[in-house]
Amino acid sequence: MVVNTHDEIIHMDSETAETYGGNYIESPEVDDELGLEVVHKPTILEKYGVHCDPLKNSFHASLYKQFEDKGYLSPKQLKALGG
């Protein structure tokens, strides 16, 4: 069971939840060591439907780095990638 700083339960397995008597909603994946929710970060392909290989050239590498840092690309950058 994982408890936050306000003593609120943020994650527990289904067997433990049954002992508290109530419905248990399956929580997202939680990191065992940190006790934090694992958040899926979409790739450029998943988010925009275009390929951006950072090993292809420096332009792709810079767009890839910007996406990793900021989480988005501008419409002009997407158009340059073929999107």
Residue pairs with C-beta under 8 A, 6 or more apart in sequence:
1 9
1 11
1 12
1 13
1 16
2 9
2 10
2 11
2 12
2 30
2 35
3 9
3 10
4 10
10 27
10 37
11 27
11 30
11 35
11 37
12 24
14 24
14 26
17 24
18 24
27 37
28 37
28 38
28 39
29 37
29 38
30 36
30 37
30 38
31 37
31 38
41 71
44 50
44 51
44 52
44 63
44 64
44 67
44 73
44 81
45 51
45 52
48 73
48 78
48 81
48 83
49 83
50 78
50 81
50 82
50 83
51 81
51 82
52 60
52 63
52 64
52 67
52 81
53 60
53 64
54 60
54 61
54 64
54 65
55 61
59 80
60 81
63 73
63 77
63 80
63 81
66 73
66 77
67 73
73 81
